[in-house]
Amino acid sequence: MQKRFEGKTAIITGASGGIGAAMAKRFAAEGAAVVISAIDPGVDEVAAGLKAAGAKVASMRMDVTKKDEVEALYDLAEKEFGRVDISVQNAGVITIAKIEAMTESEWDKVMAVNTKGVFLCCQEAIARMRKHGQGGRLINTASGQARQGFIYTPHYAASKFGVVGITQSLAKEVAKEKITVNAICPGIIDTDMWTYNDTAWGKLLGDYKPGELMAEWVKNIPMGRAGSGEDVSGLVSFLASDDAAYITGQTINVDGGLIMS
Ligand SMILES: NC(=O)c1ccc[n+]([C@@H]2O[C@H](COP(=O)([O-])OP(=O)(O)OC[C@H]3O[C@@H](n4cnc5c(N)ncnc54)[C@H](O)[C@@H]3O)[C@@H](O)[C@H]2O)c1
């Protein structure tokens, strides 16, 4: 694979598995030093795997909703690799509940991780990139639910629409500093999150057995398959590359054609 990120450092949150781990693998394969984080210990295993494959990698268990922990993550990147060039705000959570059952704490947690977490990481990334003066790339993981809210997830839809708002606002603020800010909207991607979705939505929408709801929804994808972390990583790698230097403030679907707007 072309080493187009040689000498660059990429921070990826939510990289203990699923989409974030695939992004870390892709950036490492393309020569970047990667700093990966997650709230669960799986992130250290992902880091060990990347290290064993020869990557430059550091990892941290942290919570993207806590400003001091976000600062510590960016400090780690600078301490280990000297700079931050690419920052992918990918950590996210979902719950699924009918409106009468949805708790205030569910609302607060989803908004805190998915929206405030993106804001805090973007804030820190921009500060570090400004200090270095060589521009940078911010990529925020939104969702198909930033295009259209799905049933039983008003908090998640609100949180991901919020990610698009953050992306557009910050893109305008930093545009003259060669820092681009873009968002991505994965569709149905086969990760642990989707396994939860399949079970939780399946229970509320009918008497679905494991995997049945996902199979039904996949039938609506024009390409006829669920996505993978690798499908998403290809887009993220492009947005982080020199080829995407003139693209900012955009929100791009990566969903096999599920949503065409
Ligand atoms: N899987 C899908 O179909 C799908 C679709 C659209 C968008 N997304 C988004 O993609 C991103 C990755 O999802 P995934 O499918 O890989 O899910 P996942 O559940 O496999 O991974 C979520 C990651 O977020 C981390 N995380 C959760 N709370 C955190 C916190 N407070 N602080 C730091 N890290 C935290 C977890 O540790 C984990 O690494 C999420 O933002 C999700 O909303 C996923």
The ligand as an ORCA input file, in Angstrom:
! r2SCAN-3c Opt
* xyz 0 1
  N     -21.808      0.256     12.831
  C     -22.609      1.029     12.139
  O     -23.492      0.545     11.386
  C     -22.497      2.531     12.205
  C     -23.288      3.280     11.343
  C     -23.193      4.660     11.372
  C     -22.326      5.288     12.235
  N     -21.574      4.530     13.090
  C     -20.661      5.271     13.972
  O     -19.336      4.790     13.779
  C     -18.576      4.959     14.968
  C     -17.909      3.641     15.330
  O     -18.918      2.677     15.531
  P     -18.672      1.095     15.508
  O     -19.760      0.512     14.707
  O     -17.257      0.775     15.174
  O     -19.028      0.784     17.030
  P     -18.274     -0.004     18.195
  O     -19.306     -0.134     19.256
  O     -17.604     -1.212     17.652
  O     -17.154      1.040     18.644
  C     -17.441      2.181     19.409
  C     -16.135      2.704     19.959
  O     -16.388      3.907     20.692
  C     -15.688      3.825     21.933
  N     -16.342      4.646     22.952
  C     -17.617      4.562     23.414
  N     -17.820      5.478     24.370
  C     -16.664      6.165     24.518
  C     -16.246      7.229     25.366
  N     -17.070      7.811     26.252
  N     -14.962      7.659     25.252
  C     -14.114      7.090     24.379
  N     -14.452      6.092     23.546
  C     -15.711      5.630     23.632
  C     -15.686      2.357     22.297
  O     -14.690      2.087     23.267
  C     -15.438      1.738     20.925
  O     -14.046      1.742     20.655
  C     -19.567      5.469     16.020
  O     -19.479      6.883     16.112
  C     -20.924      5.085     15.444
  O     -21.959      5.914     15.923
  C     -21.625      3.173     13.079
*
